[in-house]
Amino acid sequence: MNNLLTVSEVADMLRVDGTTVRRWVKVGVLEAVTLPHTNTRQVYRIKRETVEKILLTTSTDSASQPS
């Protein structure tokens, strides 16, 4: 299992658009590794454990909220 995820993979896991993931990285909400690139768009990789923590936190928060 790969420990580093692409922006697309993270977007799928969090059910958001890739643009949202990139914005979260740029503003510091989501920690990412910036890879060397030759294109105009930055290339990021996000640690799987970071995404899993977010998923765990959001599932715990929604479970504790009253219906």
C-alpha positions in Angstrom: 0.0 0.0 0.0 1.4 3.4 -1.0 1.8 5.8 1.9 1.6 8.9 -0.3 -1.6 9.8 -2.1 -2.2 12.0 -5.1 -4.6 15.0 -4.9 -7.2 13.0 -6.9 -7.0 10.0 -4.5 -7.4 12.4 -1.5 -10.3 14.1 -3.2 -12.0 10.8 -3.8 -11.5 9.7 -0.2 -12.8 13.0 1.3 -15.5 13.3 -1.4 -14.4 16.8 -2.5 -13.1 18.3 -5.7 -9.3 18.2 -6.4 -9.4 22.0 -6.4 -10.5 21.9 -2.8 -7.7 19.6 -1.8 -5.2 21.9 -3.5 -6.7 25.0 -1.7 -6.5 23.2 1.7 -2.8 22.4 1.0 -2.0 26.0 0.0 -3.7 27.5 3.1 -2.1 25.0 5.4 -5.2 23.0 6.4 -3.8 19.8 4.8 -0.1 18.9 5.1 1.5 17.8 1.9 4.8 17.1 0.2 5.5 19.3 -2.8 7.2 17.4 -5.6 9.5 18.9 -8.2 7.6 19.7 -11.3 7.9 21.2 -14.8 4.3 22.1 -15.3 2.5 25.3 -14.1 0.5 23.4 -11.5 2.2 22.3 -8.2 2.4 18.5 -7.7 1.5 17.4 -4.2 1.4 14.1 -2.3 -0.5 13.8 1.0 0.3 11.1 3.6 -2.3 8.5 3.9 -2.2 8.8 7.7 -3.1 12.5 7.5 -6.2 11.7 5.4 -7.2 8.8 7.7 -6.9 11.2 10.8 -9.3 13.6 9.0 -11.7 10.8 8.2 -11.6 9.5 11.8 -12.1 13.0 13.2 -15.1 13.8 11.0 -16.7 10.4 11.7 -16.2 10.9 15.4 -17.6 14.4 15.3 -20.7 13.4 13.3 -21.3 10.5 15.6 -21.3 12.7 18.7 -23.7 15.3 17.3 -27.3 15.0 18.3 -29.8 14.0 15.6 
